Amino acid sequence: MDDYIPIQNALPDMVIAKDVVDQNEHVLLPEGTVLTSTHIQSLIKRGITQICIQLTEATAIDHSADLLRQRERLDQLFHKTSHFPINSLLKSYVMQYREEKTNE
């Protein structure tokens, strides 16, 4: 299973699932490359905004844990105003936005 993630969320030891190419379609990192912090910094400097990584079970668990932390944080932020319908709606929109950004 593969997933596109923002380059800022990339971590060393993640595996590239699809070639990372620049604007001129030059391959910067081929599929199967194990990321290092140097790779990540280089991609950021070259303007790469997202990469496709191979999802492992550990990566999927991290992804789920991140979404859970985001939900818990929103619960904290909205706990005093959750009885107002408009605030509940805003909370749901914020969570939907965060889920979409996480899945990009």
C-alpha positions in Angstrom: 0.0 0.0 0.0 1.3 3.5 -0.9 0.4 6.9 0.4 1.4 10.5 -0.6 2.6 12.6 2.3 3.8 16.1 2.7 7.6 16.2 2.6 7.6 17.8 6.0 6.1 14.6 7.4 8.7 12.4 5.9 11.0 10.5 8.2 14.3 8.7 7.8 13.9 5.0 7.0 10.6 5.5 5.1 10.7 3.8 1.6 9.9 5.7 -1.6 7.1 4.0 -3.4 7.3 6.0 -6.7 10.2 7.9 -8.3 10.6 11.4 -7.0 11.0 13.7 -9.9 11.7 17.4 -10.3 9.9 19.9 -12.6 11.9 18.7 -15.6 11.0 15.0 -14.9 14.5 14.2 -13.7 14.5 11.4 -11.2 15.8 12.8 -7.9 15.2 9.6 -5.9 14.2 6.3 -7.5 11.4 4.0 -6.2 12.7 1.8 -3.3 15.1 4.3 -1.9 15.2 4.3 1.9 15.0 7.9 3.0 17.7 9.6 5.1 17.5 13.0 6.7 19.9 14.3 4.0 17.5 13.1 1.3 14.6 14.9 3.0 16.4 18.2 3.4 17.6 18.0 -0.2 14.1 17.4 -1.5 12.8 20.4 0.5 15.5 22.6 -0.9 14.5 21.5 -4.4 10.9 22.5 -3.9 9.4 19.0 -3.6 6.2 19.3 -1.6 5.1 15.7 -1.3 6.4 12.2 -1.9 4.8 8.7 -2.2 6.0 6.3 0.4 5.4 2.6 1.0 3.1 2.2 3.9 4.1 -0.4 6.4 2.0 -1.6 9.3 4.1 0.7 11.6 3.5 3.7 9.3 -0.3 3.0 9.2 -0.3 2.9 13.0 1.6 6.2 13.2 -0.9 7.7 10.7 -3.9 6.5 12.8 -2.2 7.7 16.0 -1.7 11.1 14.5 -5.3 11.4 13.5 -6.4 10.3 17.0 -4.1 13.0 18.6 -5.7 15.6 16.3 -9.2 14.6 17.3 -8.2 14.7 21.0 -6.8 18.2 20.5 -9.9 19.4 18.8 -12.0 17.9 21.6 -9.9 20.0 24.1 -10.2 23.2 22.1 -14.0 22.9 21.7 -14.9 21.3 25.0 -16.5 24.4 26.5 -18.5 25.3 23.4 -19.6 21.9 22.1 -23.2 22.5 23.0 -23.4 25.3 20.3 -24.4 23.7 17.0 -22.2 26.1 15.0 -19.2 25.2 17.0 -19.8 21.5 16.5 -20.1 22.1 12.8 -16.8 24.1 12.8 -15.1 21.4 14.7 -16.2 18.8 12.2 -15.0 21.0 9.3 -11.6 21.4 10.9 -11.2 17.7 11.5 -12.3 17.0 7.9 -9.7 19.5 6.7 -6.9 17.9 8.9 -7.8 14.4 7.7 -7.6 15.6 4.0 -4.3 17.3 4.6 -2.9 14.2 6.4 -4.0 12.0 3.5 -2.5 14.2 0.8 
